[in-house]
Amino acid sequence: MRPVIVYDTLLGAYDLAPWHPLRPERVTLTLDLIAAYGLIATGDDPGPGRFSLLPPRAIDREALALVHDETYIEAVERASIDPDARVGHGIGTGDDPAFAGMHEAATRVVAATCTALDHVLSGVSVRAFAPAGGLHHAHRDRAAGFCIYNDAAVAMVRALSERPDLRIAYIDIDAHHADGVQEAFCNEPRVLVASIHEDGRYLFPGTGSYRERGAGDGLGTTINVPLPPYAGPDGYRLAFDKVVDPLVRSFAPDVIVTQNGADAHWSDPLTSLGMTVPGYEMLFTRLSTLADRVCGGRLVALGGGGYSWLTVVPRVWTLLAASLLRLDLSDEIPAAWQERVRALGGEPPTRLREDPGPDLDDDTVARVEHDTAHVISRIMAG
């Protein structure tokens, strides 16, 4: 049951604009680094401890309609044909500019995540990675936050429709709140949605208070841990160990889906958290271990945000890939990948985990620790 990476070059068509911060190179550079470490099986060497590459399987329009309104899908299609058309629904904004072929490109991202989840639920693989996925801000009737269609929500609703007794834990560590996924499953008791993110009082989309806990039959199956600005590995560790881990264990899912946005990194230009590359590795180890303990290791990992795309995101997601394989990678980055970064105009890191972290004064560190402990205590108090 070889783990899979769901990817093909057509996924690079999800390219909102040449100037847009969500660069498709984040994914291609990640795949290049994973391959440089020898983690992708080839015809010459298909040995164990490697991923197989699996192209997305096509999905039909009905799959999108499980989550998105028909009028919205039609608007995306119109803008896809004529990017200058004013179709509304959040399309044509600075965050979500229209582009030719947008519907097809966004649908392929959804297809990749659906393929990854199908592969794990069918028992063909225990682990799957869909690095182009994780577009968690798309809503039922509008685009938002660089996201056109909500791939995670579509994949999970589709899986639930085929397997009514399925239980899914969705864990999101992106710097931004998983608002679109939360919206899709607010009333759904079969899906636990857990989001650790920067407090919405300081960052888009402005939601994700610890008071948001679901509604109706889904009350208690939504959990949010809003962290203060500059919170880093210690804050994420505390949030995971004290809140997310015990809730997921109690929920007893059949599979875990994770969104692994790398934009909580301290150098990210769009956020204000303080994560480090080793901090992400710590989180990935915890996520992998949790899956082993509660659902036989079944884990579907998605990409997400991350805007230090040249040198940070590929390293973070390569460590994610290593965690799915249960491997400990050498810290020395292969020379071939370093040359790839230089060719794109960057100065590559030479070490996989090299990361000085943010330079914070003692007062800031103390405030972050206090505010993090406070919000976690409020969550645990119910």
C-alpha positions as a LaTeX table, in Angstrom:
\begin{tabular}{lrrr}
\hline
Residue & $x$ (\AA) & $y$ (\AA) & $z$ (\AA) \\
\hline
Met1 & 0.00 & 0.00 & 0.00 \\
Arg2 & 2.46 & 2.60 & $-1.28$ \\
Pro3 & 1.61 & 6.19 & $-0.28$ \\
Val4 & 0.68 & 8.46 & $-3.18$ \\
Ile5 & 1.20 & 12.04 & $-4.21$ \\
Val6 & $-1.73$ & 13.16 & $-6.35$ \\
Tyr7 & $-0.29$ & 15.48 & $-8.95$ \\
Asp8 & 0.12 & 16.25 & $-12.61$ \\
Thr9 & 1.42 & 19.29 & $-14.45$ \\
Leu10 & $-2.11$ & 20.43 & $-15.35$ \\
Leu11 & $-2.57$ & 21.46 & $-11.70$ \\
Gly12 & $-0.18$ & 24.33 & $-12.42$ \\
Ala13 & $-2.97$ & 25.96 & $-14.43$ \\
Tyr14 & $-4.42$ & 27.21 & $-11.12$ \\
Asp15 & $-2.51$ & 30.47 & $-11.55$ \\
Leu16 & $-4.59$ & 33.47 & $-10.53$ \\
Ala17 & $-2.28$ & 36.11 & $-12.04$ \\
Pro18 & 1.45 & 36.68 & $-12.65$ \\
Trp19 & 1.54 & 39.15 & $-9.76$ \\
His20 & $-0.55$ & 37.05 & $-7.38$ \\
Pro21 & 1.08 & 35.77 & $-4.16$ \\
Leu22 & $-0.41$ & 32.26 & $-4.55$ \\
Arg23 & 2.27 & 30.95 & $-6.87$ \\
Pro24 & 1.94 & 27.54 & $-8.56$ \\
Glu25 & 5.73 & 27.24 & $-8.21$ \\
Arg26 & 5.18 & 26.48 & $-4.52$ \\
Val27 & 3.91 & 23.07 & $-5.59$ \\
Thr28 & 6.40 & 22.41 & $-8.39$ \\
Leu29 & 9.36 & 23.35 & $-6.19$ \\
Thr30 & 7.99 & 21.07 & $-3.47$ \\
Leu31 & 7.74 & 18.15 & $-5.89$ \\
Asp32 & 11.26 & 18.92 & $-7.12$ \\
Leu33 & 12.64 & 18.81 & $-3.58$ \\
Ile34 & 10.75 & 15.64 & $-2.67$ \\
Ala35 & 12.13 & 14.02 & $-5.83$ \\
Ala36 & 15.65 & 15.31 & $-5.12$ \\
Tyr37 & 15.53 & 13.46 & $-1.80$ \\
Gly38 & 14.62 & 10.29 & $-3.70$ \\
Leu39 & 11.13 & 9.99 & $-2.21$ \\
Ile40 & 9.27 & 9.33 & $-5.47$ \\
Ala41 & 9.34 & 5.85 & $-6.96$ \\
Thr42 & 10.60 & 5.46 & $-10.51$ \\
Gly43 & 10.45 & 2.62 & $-12.97$ \\
Asp44 & 14.12 & 1.91 & $-12.34$ \\
Asp45 & 13.79 & 1.97 & $-8.55$ \\
Pro46 & 10.26 & 1.31 & $-7.26$ \\
Gly47 & 11.50 & 0.25 & $-3.82$ \\
Pro48 & 9.77 & 0.82 & $-0.48$ \\
Gly49 & 9.72 & 4.12 & 1.41 \\
Arg50 & 8.69 & 6.15 & $-1.61$ \\
Phe51 & 5.57 & 7.73 & $-3.08$ \\
Ser52 & 3.88 & 6.80 & $-6.30$ \\
Leu53 & 2.68 & 9.71 & $-8.42$ \\
Leu54 & $-1.03$ & 9.49 & $-9.19$ \\
Pro55 & $-2.83$ & 11.89 & $-11.57$ \\
Pro56 & $-6.21$ & 13.25 & $-10.48$ \\
Arg57 & $-9.24$ & 11.31 & $-11.62$ \\
Ala58 & $-11.89$ & 13.46 & $-13.27$ \\
Ile59 & $-14.95$ & 14.47 & $-11.26$ \\
Asp60 & $-18.32$ & 15.55 & $-12.59$ \\
Arg61 & $-20.21$ & 18.78 & $-12.09$ \\
Glu62 & $-22.50$ & 17.09 & $-9.58$ \\
Ala63 & $-19.56$ & 16.71 & $-7.21$ \\
Leu64 & $-19.01$ & 20.48 & $-7.15$ \\
Ala65 & $-22.75$ & 20.99 & $-6.57$ \\
Leu66 & $-22.53$ & 18.98 & $-3.35$ \\
Val67 & $-20.93$ & 22.07 & $-1.81$ \\
His68 & $-21.37$ & 24.99 & $-4.23$ \\
Asp69 & $-24.56$ & 26.64 & $-5.49$ \\
Glu70 & $-25.38$ & 26.10 & $-9.17$ \\
Thr71 & $-25.52$ & 29.86 & $-9.76$ \\
Tyr72 & $-21.99$ & 30.18 & $-8.39$ \\
Ile73 & $-20.62$ & 27.36 & $-10.55$ \\
Glu74 & $-22.21$ & 29.02 & $-13.59$ \\
Ala75 & $-20.57$ & 32.33 & $-12.64$ \\
Val76 & $-17.17$ & 30.64 & $-12.43$ \\
Glu77 & $-17.75$ & 29.07 & $-15.85$ \\
Arg78 & $-18.70$ & 32.43 & $-17.40$ \\
Ala79 & $-15.65$ & 34.15 & $-15.93$ \\
Ser80 & $-13.52$ & 31.26 & $-17.10$ \\
Ile81 & $-14.58$ & 31.93 & $-20.69$ \\
Asp82 & $-14.59$ & 35.73 & $-20.42$ \\
Pro83 & $-12.34$ & 36.94 & $-17.55$ \\
Asp84 & $-13.52$ & 40.53 & $-18.13$ \\
Ala85 & $-17.15$ & 39.65 & $-17.45$ \\
Arg86 & $-18.56$ & 41.01 & $-14.22$ \\
Val87 & $-20.07$ & 37.91 & $-12.68$ \\
Gly88 & $-19.96$ & 38.82 & $-8.98$ \\
His89 & $-19.71$ & 36.08 & $-6.35$ \\
Gly90 & $-16.30$ & 37.36 & $-5.22$ \\
Ile91 & $-14.75$ & 36.76 & $-8.65$ \\
Gly92 & $-12.75$ & 39.55 & $-10.27$ \\
Thr93 & $-11.34$ & 40.97 & $-7.04$ \\
Gly94 & $-7.71$ & 41.48 & $-6.11$ \\
Asp95 & $-7.74$ & 38.28 & $-4.07$ \\
Asp96 & $-9.61$ & 36.24 & $-6.66$ \\
Pro97 & $-9.04$ & 37.63 & $-10.16$ \\
Ala98 & $-10.73$ & 35.83 & $-13.03$ \\
Phe99 & $-8.52$ & 34.05 & $-15.53$ \\
Ala100 & $-9.10$ & 32.03 & $-18.68$ \\
Gly101 & $-9.71$ & 28.37 & $-17.88$ \\
Met102 & $-10.37$ & 29.11 & $-14.20$ \\
His103 & $-13.26$ & 26.64 & $-13.88$ \\
Glu104 & $-11.27$ & 23.77 & $-15.33$ \\
Ala105 & $-8.17$ & 24.58 & $-13.28$ \\
Ala106 & $-10.10$ & 24.89 & $-10.01$ \\
Thr107 & $-12.07$ & 21.72 & $-10.75$ \\
Arg108 & $-8.81$ & 19.80 & $-11.27$ \\
Val109 & $-7.62$ & 20.87 & $-7.81$ \\
Val110 & $-10.87$ & 19.50 & $-6.39$ \\
Ala111 & $-10.38$ & 16.31 & $-8.39$ \\
Ala112 & $-6.90$ & 15.87 & $-6.92$ \\
Thr113 & $-8.18$ & 16.06 & $-3.35$ \\
Cys114 & $-11.11$ & 13.75 & $-4.15$ \\
Thr115 & $-8.67$ & 11.26 & $-5.68$ \\
Ala116 & $-6.43$ & 11.38 & $-2.60$ \\
Leu117 & $-9.32$ & 10.77 & $-0.20$ \\
Asp118 & $-10.82$ & 8.04 & $-2.40$ \\
His119 & $-7.44$ & 6.29 & $-2.57$ \\
Val120 & $-7.13$ & 6.14 & 1.21 \\
Leu121 & $-10.76$ & 5.22 & 1.91 \\
Ser122 & $-10.65$ & 2.43 & $-0.65$ \\
Gly123 & $-7.68$ & 0.91 & 1.16 \\
Val124 & $-5.30$ & 1.23 & $-1.78$ \\
Ser125 & $-3.05$ & 3.53 & 0.29 \\
Val126 & $-2.90$ & 4.51 & 3.92 \\
Arg127 & $-1.37$ & 7.93 & 3.22 \\
Ala128 & $-1.95$ & 10.41 & 0.39 \\
Phe129 & $-0.66$ & 13.92 & $-0.30$ \\
Ala130 & $-2.41$ & 16.42 & $-2.61$ \\
Pro131 & $-0.14$ & 19.48 & $-2.42$ \\
Ala132 & $-2.25$ & 21.64 & $-4.76$ \\
Gly133 & $-5.27$ & 21.26 & $-2.47$ \\
Gly134 & $-6.26$ & 23.04 & 0.71 \\
Leu135 & $-8.32$ & 25.92 & $-0.79$ \\
His136 & $-10.30$ & 26.29 & 2.40 \\
His137 & $-11.80$ & 29.78 & 2.00 \\
Ala138 & $-14.19$ & 29.10 & $-0.90$ \\
His139 & $-17.82$ & 29.36 & 0.21 \\
Arg140 & $-21.03$ & 27.86 & $-1.10$ \\
Asp141 & $-21.79$ & 30.92 & $-3.23$ \\
Arg142 & $-18.58$ & 32.91 & $-3.53$ \\
Ala143 & $-14.85$ & 32.86 & $-4.01$ \\
Ala144 & $-12.64$ & 34.20 & $-1.23$ \\
Gly145 & $-9.04$ & 34.27 & $-0.08$ \\
Phe146 & $-7.45$ & 32.95 & $-3.31$ \\
Cys147 & $-9.91$ & 30.02 & $-3.36$ \\
Ile148 & $-12.43$ & 29.33 & $-6.13$ \\
Tyr149 & $-13.78$ & 25.88 & $-5.21$ \\
Asn150 & $-13.42$ & 24.28 & $-1.80$ \\
Asp151 & $-11.62$ & 21.04 & $-2.62$ \\
Ala152 & $-11.53$ & 19.67 & 0.92 \\
Ala153 & $-15.23$ & 20.28 & 1.50 \\
Val154 & $-16.22$ & 18.71 & $-1.82$ \\
Ala155 & $-14.05$ & 15.64 & $-1.22$ \\
Met156 & $-15.42$ & 15.09 & 2.28 \\
Val157 & $-19.10$ & 15.65 & 1.41 \\
Arg158 & $-18.67$ & 13.31 & $-1.56$ \\
Ala159 & $-17.10$ & 10.66 & 0.68 \\
Leu160 & $-19.90$ & 11.00 & 3.24 \\
Ser161 & $-22.55$ & 10.61 & 0.53 \\
Glu162 & $-20.97$ & 7.32 & $-0.53$ \\
Arg163 & $-20.21$ & 6.10 & 3.02 \\
Pro164 & $-22.95$ & 7.35 & 5.38 \\
Asp165 & $-21.29$ & 5.90 & 8.49 \\
Leu166 & $-17.93$ & 7.57 & 7.81 \\
Arg167 & $-16.39$ & 9.86 & 10.42 \\
Ile168 & $-13.77$ & 12.40 & 9.34 \\
Ala169 & $-11.49$ & 14.64 & 11.40 \\
Tyr170 & $-10.32$ & 17.70 & 9.47 \\
Ile171 & $-7.33$ & 19.46 & 11.06 \\
Asp172 & $-6.21$ & 22.81 & 9.62 \\
Ile173 & $-2.93$ & 24.47 & 10.66 \\
Asp174 & $-2.93$ & 27.27 & 8.07 \\
Ala175 & $-2.39$ & 30.75 & 9.49 \\
His176 & $-5.85$ & 31.69 & 8.22 \\
His177 & $-9.06$ & 30.30 & 9.69 \\
Ala178 & $-10.69$ & 27.43 & 7.79 \\
Asp179 & $-13.89$ & 29.41 & 7.35 \\
Gly180 & $-15.17$ & 27.75 & 4.19 \\
Val181 & $-14.73$ & 24.24 & 5.55 \\
Gln182 & $-16.29$ & 25.23 & 8.86 \\
Glu183 & $-19.28$ & 26.68 & 7.02 \\
Ala184 & $-19.76$ & 23.47 & 5.02 \\
Phe185 & $-19.82$ & 21.23 & 8.10 \\
Cys186 & $-21.21$ & 23.51 & 10.80 \\
Asn187 & $-24.25$ & 21.25 & 11.29 \\
Glu188 & $-22.59$ & 17.93 & 10.41 \\
Pro189 & $-21.88$ & 15.62 & 13.37 \\
Arg190 & $-19.84$ & 13.18 & 11.25 \\
Val191 & $-17.06$ & 15.72 & 10.61 \\
Leu192 & $-14.86$ & 17.27 & 13.27 \\
Val193 & $-13.37$ & 20.56 & 12.02 \\
Ala194 & $-10.36$ & 21.77 & 14.03 \\
Ser195 & $-8.54$ & 24.94 & 13.02 \\
Ile196 & $-5.42$ & 26.44 & 14.62 \\
His197 & $-4.85$ & 29.88 & 13.15 \\
Glu198 & $-3.94$ & 33.50 & 13.77 \\
Asp199 & $-6.68$ & 35.32 & 15.67 \\
Gly200 & $-9.27$ & 36.72 & 13.27 \\
Arg201 & $-9.12$ & 40.09 & 15.00 \\
Tyr202 & $-5.78$ & 40.59 & 13.26 \\
Leu203 & $-5.99$ & 38.54 & 10.07 \\
Phe204 & $-8.30$ & 37.58 & 7.20 \\
Pro205 & $-10.99$ & 36.22 & 7.17 \\
Gly206 & $-11.81$ & 37.70 & 10.57 \\
Thr207 & $-13.53$ & 34.58 & 11.86 \\
Gly208 & $-12.50$ & 31.57 & 13.93 \\
Ser209 & $-13.27$ & 32.63 & 17.49 \\
Tyr210 & $-13.09$ & 29.89 & 20.10 \\
Arg211 & $-16.79$ & 30.59 & 20.64 \\
Glu212 & $-17.58$ & 29.16 & 17.18 \\
Arg213 & $-18.38$ & 25.53 & 18.01 \\
Gly214 & $-20.85$ & 24.40 & 15.35 \\
Ala215 & $-24.64$ & 24.36 & 15.43 \\
Gly216 & $-27.58$ & 21.99 & 15.55 \\
Asp217 & $-26.53$ & 18.36 & 15.29 \\
Gly218 & $-22.96$ & 19.56 & 14.72 \\
Leu219 & $-22.68$ & 21.53 & 17.96 \\
Gly220 & $-19.32$ & 20.69 & 19.51 \\
Thr221 & $-17.78$ & 19.30 & 16.33 \\
Thr222 & $-16.20$ & 22.63 & 15.39 \\
Ile223 & $-13.14$ & 23.71 & 17.35 \\
Asn224 & $-11.10$ & 26.86 & 16.80 \\
Val225 & $-7.82$ & 27.82 & 18.46 \\
Pro226 & $-7.11$ & 31.48 & 17.55 \\
Leu227 & $-3.48$ & 32.26 & 18.37 \\
Pro228 & $-2.09$ & 35.74 & 19.02 \\
Pro229 & 0.31 & 37.35 & 16.56 \\
Tyr230 & 3.89 & 35.99 & 16.82 \\
Ala231 & 2.77 & 32.67 & 18.31 \\
Gly232 & 5.15 & 29.97 & 17.15 \\
Pro233 & 6.08 & 26.34 & 17.78 \\
Asp234 & 5.32 & 26.47 & 21.50 \\
Gly235 & 1.85 & 27.90 & 20.87 \\
Tyr236 & 1.05 & 25.38 & 18.16 \\
Arg237 & 2.35 & 22.54 & 20.33 \\
Leu238 & 0.17 & 23.64 & 23.25 \\
Ala239 & $-2.89$ & 24.04 & 21.00 \\
Phe240 & $-2.39$ & 20.62 & 19.48 \\
Asp241 & $-1.58$ & 18.73 & 22.67 \\
Lys242 & $-4.19$ & 20.35 & 24.92 \\
Val243 & $-7.08$ & 20.84 & 22.50 \\
Val244 & $-6.87$ & 19.12 & 19.12 \\
Asp245 & $-5.30$ & 15.79 & 20.05 \\
Pro246 & $-7.75$ & 14.85 & 22.84 \\
Leu247 & $-10.79$ & 15.98 & 20.83 \\
Val248 & $-9.77$ & 13.93 & 17.80 \\
Arg249 & $-9.14$ & 10.89 & 19.99 \\
Ser250 & $-12.57$ & 11.26 & 21.56 \\
Phe251 & $-14.20$ & 11.75 & 18.15 \\
Ala252 & $-12.62$ & 8.48 & 16.85 \\
Pro253 & $-12.54$ & 9.26 & 13.12 \\
Asp254 & $-12.09$ & 6.73 & 10.34 \\
Val255 & $-9.70$ & 9.05 & 8.52 \\
Ile256 & $-7.91$ & 12.34 & 9.15 \\
Val257 & $-7.68$ & 15.09 & 6.52 \\
Thr258 & $-5.13$ & 17.81 & 7.19 \\
Gln259 & $-4.65$ & 21.23 & 5.61 \\
Asn260 & $-1.00$ & 22.18 & 6.01 \\
Gly261 & $-0.67$ & 25.83 & 5.03 \\
Ala262 & 2.92 & 27.01 & 5.50 \\
Asp263 & 1.93 & 30.64 & 5.98 \\
Ala264 & 2.24 & 30.55 & 9.77 \\
His265 & 6.00 & 30.77 & 9.18 \\
Trp266 & 7.53 & 33.89 & 10.71 \\
Ser267 & 8.87 & 35.13 & 7.35 \\
Asp268 & 5.54 & 34.92 & 5.53 \\
Pro269 & 4.64 & 38.31 & 4.02 \\
Leu270 & 0.89 & 37.98 & 4.58 \\
Thr271 & 0.68 & 36.81 & 8.19 \\
Ser272 & 2.11 & 37.59 & 11.63 \\
Leu273 & 2.72 & 34.26 & 13.32 \\
Gly274 & 6.07 & 32.88 & 14.42 \\
Met275 & 6.30 & 29.28 & 13.24 \\
Thr276 & 9.61 & 27.79 & 12.12 \\
Val277 & 10.53 & 24.95 & 9.78 \\
Pro278 & 11.44 & 22.66 & 12.72 \\
Gly279 & 8.17 & 23.69 & 14.35 \\
Tyr280 & 6.27 & 22.41 & 11.34 \\
Glu281 & 8.20 & 19.14 & 11.48 \\
Met282 & 7.13 & 18.77 & 15.11 \\
Leu283 & 3.48 & 19.29 & 14.12 \\
Phe284 & 3.65 & 16.84 & 11.23 \\
Thr285 & 5.09 & 14.18 & 13.53 \\
Arg286 & 2.17 & 14.74 & 15.91 \\
Leu287 & $-0.40$ & 14.56 & 13.11 \\
Ser288 & 1.10 & 11.35 & 11.76 \\
Thr289 & 1.27 & 9.79 & 15.22 \\
Leu290 & $-2.33$ & 10.77 & 15.94 \\
Ala291 & $-3.50$ & 9.10 & 12.72 \\
Asp292 & $-1.63$ & 5.94 & 13.69 \\
Arg293 & $-3.36$ & 5.88 & 17.05 \\
Val294 & $-6.95$ & 6.68 & 16.09 \\
Cys295 & $-7.58$ & 5.50 & 12.52 \\
Gly296 & $-5.01$ & 2.96 & 11.45 \\
Gly297 & $-2.70$ & 5.62 & 10.03 \\
Arg298 & $-5.22$ & 6.80 & 7.41 \\
Leu299 & $-4.22$ & 10.36 & 6.59 \\
Val300 & $-4.86$ & 12.64 & 3.63 \\
Ala301 & $-2.60$ & 15.70 & 3.60 \\
Leu302 & $-3.35$ & 18.83 & 1.57 \\
Gly303 & $-1.28$ & 21.91 & 0.86 \\
Gly304 & $-2.75$ & 25.33 & 1.59 \\
Gly305 & $-1.32$ & 28.81 & 2.02 \\
Gly306 & 2.29 & 29.85 & 2.12 \\
Tyr307 & 3.76 & 32.91 & 0.45 \\
Ser308 & 7.47 & 32.60 & 1.18 \\
Trp309 & 7.16 & 30.25 & $-1.75$ \\
Leu310 & 10.72 & 30.06 & $-2.98$ \\
Thr311 & 12.59 & 28.79 & 0.06 \\
Val312 & 10.15 & 28.05 & 2.92 \\
Val313 & 7.07 & 26.31 & 1.52 \\
Pro314 & 8.98 & 23.56 & $-0.36$ \\
Arg315 & 11.01 & 22.69 & 2.73 \\
Val316 & 7.96 & 22.61 & 4.98 \\
Trp317 & 5.96 & 20.41 & 2.61 \\
Thr318 & 8.94 & 18.12 & 1.99 \\
Leu319 & 9.06 & 17.50 & 5.73 \\
Leu320 & 5.32 & 16.84 & 5.57 \\
Ala321 & 5.96 & 14.26 & 2.86 \\
Ala322 & 8.69 & 12.65 & 4.97 \\
Ser323 & 6.29 & 12.41 & 7.92 \\
Leu324 & 3.78 & 10.56 & 5.73 \\
Leu325 & 6.52 & 8.08 & 4.87 \\
Arg326 & 7.70 & 7.99 & 8.49 \\
Leu327 & 11.21 & 8.99 & 7.36 \\
Asp328 & 13.84 & 11.24 & 8.93 \\
Leu329 & 15.51 & 13.17 & 6.10 \\
Ser330 & 19.09 & 14.32 & 5.93 \\
Asp331 & 19.42 & 18.00 & 6.71 \\
Glu332 & 21.66 & 18.66 & 3.71 \\
Ile333 & 19.53 & 19.88 & 0.82 \\
Pro334 & 20.42 & 18.22 & $-2.51$ \\
Ala335 & 22.54 & 20.44 & $-4.75$ \\
Ala336 & 20.24 & 19.97 & $-7.75$ \\
Trp337 & 17.36 & 21.64 & $-5.90$ \\
Gln338 & 19.57 & 24.50 & $-4.78$ \\
Glu339 & 20.43 & 25.14 & $-8.42$ \\
Arg340 & 16.72 & 25.14 & $-9.28$ \\
Val341 & 16.12 & 27.93 & $-6.75$ \\
Arg342 & 19.09 & 29.92 & $-8.07$ \\
Ala343 & 17.67 & 29.63 & $-11.57$ \\
Leu344 & 14.51 & 31.32 & $-10.30$ \\
Gly345 & 16.52 & 34.18 & $-8.82$ \\
Gly346 & 16.60 & 33.05 & $-5.20$ \\
Glu347 & 19.34 & 32.27 & $-2.73$ \\
Pro348 & 18.64 & 28.72 & $-1.59$ \\
Pro349 & 19.06 & 27.43 & 1.94 \\
Thr350 & 21.59 & 24.64 & 2.23 \\
Arg351 & 19.91 & 22.97 & 5.22 \\
Leu352 & 16.40 & 21.56 & 5.29 \\
Arg353 & 15.67 & 22.70 & 8.84 \\
Glu354 & 17.83 & 25.83 & 8.92 \\
Asp355 & 15.72 & 28.60 & 10.43 \\
Pro356 & 16.73 & 31.41 & 12.82 \\
Gly357 & 13.12 & 32.11 & 13.80 \\
Pro358 & 11.65 & 35.52 & 14.59 \\
Asp359 & 13.61 & 38.04 & 16.65 \\
Leu360 & 11.21 & 38.85 & 19.50 \\
Asp361 & 11.90 & 40.87 & 22.63 \\
Asp362 & 11.18 & 39.43 & 26.06 \\
Asp363 & 7.99 & 41.44 & 26.56 \\
Thr364 & 6.53 & 40.16 & 23.29 \\
Val365 & 7.41 & 36.57 & 24.15 \\
Ala366 & 5.75 & 36.93 & 27.54 \\
Arg367 & 2.62 & 38.48 & 26.03 \\
Val368 & 2.33 & 35.72 & 23.41 \\
Glu369 & 2.69 & 33.02 & 26.05 \\
His370 & 0.07 & 34.68 & 28.25 \\
Asp371 & $-2.45$ & 35.20 & 25.44 \\
Thr372 & $-1.99$ & 31.68 & 24.11 \\
Ala373 & $-2.49$ & 30.10 & 27.53 \\
His374 & $-5.55$ & 32.30 & 28.09 \\
Val375 & $-7.35$ & 31.28 & 24.90 \\
Ile376 & $-6.58$ & 27.60 & 25.46 \\
Ser377 & $-7.89$ & 27.78 & 29.02 \\
Arg378 & $-11.12$ & 29.34 & 27.73 \\
Ile379 & $-11.53$ & 26.53 & 25.19 \\
Met380 & $-10.90$ & 23.83 & 27.77 \\
Ala381 & $-13.37$ & 25.47 & 30.15 \\
Gly382 & $-16.06$ & 24.89 & 27.53 \\
\hline
\end{tabular}
